[in-house]
Amino acid sequence: MQWYVVLTKPRQEQRALEHLVQQGASAFLPLFRREHVANGKRAVRDEPLFPGYLFLQSNANNPLLSKIRSTLGARGLLYFGTQPAVVSSLLVDDLQQRNLCNENESLYKKGQKVTLNSGPFKNYEAIFQHYDGEERAMILLSLLGQQSELLVELQELAQA
């Protein structure tokens, strides 16, 4: 059994995975948890670690390999010359062990430098302290030689 690389249609990795599994395939789509700000609110979603690709475990003579092009969400196998791309099982095992979706990655971390991108302190650098609800954050802003705590909307912040 080898791991092959399947090319997917844009943003259809999950769809291709589901249809390959329905056909009896052993497939793996590594995901990671990403936090972003949308409409002033923090949102977390799982995104493909390798957009446009997923891994399929199969024998070289499996008839499923010839059906990949007609699988919904998939474009076909990745080829190097005339041979399909094969990925080391050690790499795939490592990705499966890491389970990247369980890592809690926040957009900003305590002590991180941030820049204000709007408001009266636009273009000032500050230090992120903590989240205060879904839409706000507490930062430390240096003014006149003193650090002052300031509560700001998340949409006003950018990574420095």
C-alpha positions, 0 to 999 in steps of 0.5 A, a space after each residue: 500500500 502506498 500513499 498517492 497525492 490526489 489533486 482536487 478542484 479549488 476549495 473542494 478538498 472535503 467533497 473529494 474526500 467524502 466521495 473517495 471514502 464512499 467508494 471504499 478508499 482510505 484517504 486523508 486530508 490534513 487540516 489545521 485550525 485557523 482563527 480569523 476576524 470576519 465582520 468584527 468577530 473572531 471565527 475559527 475554521 478548519 482549513 486544508 494544510 495543503 489546499 488543492 491536495 489530499 492523500 489516498 492510500 492504495 495499491 498500484 493495481 487498484 481500479 479505484 485509481 482510474 476512477 479518481 478523475 470522475 470522482 466529485 471534487 477531484 481532478 485526478 492523481 498528481 503525476 511526475 512525468 509518467 509516474 503518479 506521485 507517491 508520498 512516504 508513509 512516514 510523512 502521512 503518519 506524522 501528519 496524522 499523529 500531529 492532528 493539527 486541528 486540536 492545536 489552539 492557535 489564536 490570531 493574537 497571543 499575549 505579548 505580541 506586537 500589534 498595530 492599530 489600523 484605525 481610530 485615533 491611535 492609527 499606526 501606533 504599535 501596541 502589545 496584545 494582552 488578552 481577548 475581551 469577548 468575541 469582538 474586543 481585545 485589551 492592549 497596552 499602548 505606550 503614550 508619553 512614557 507610560 503604558 496604558 491599557 486600552 480596549 479596542 475592537 478586533 477589527 482595529 488590530 493588525 499584526 505588526 
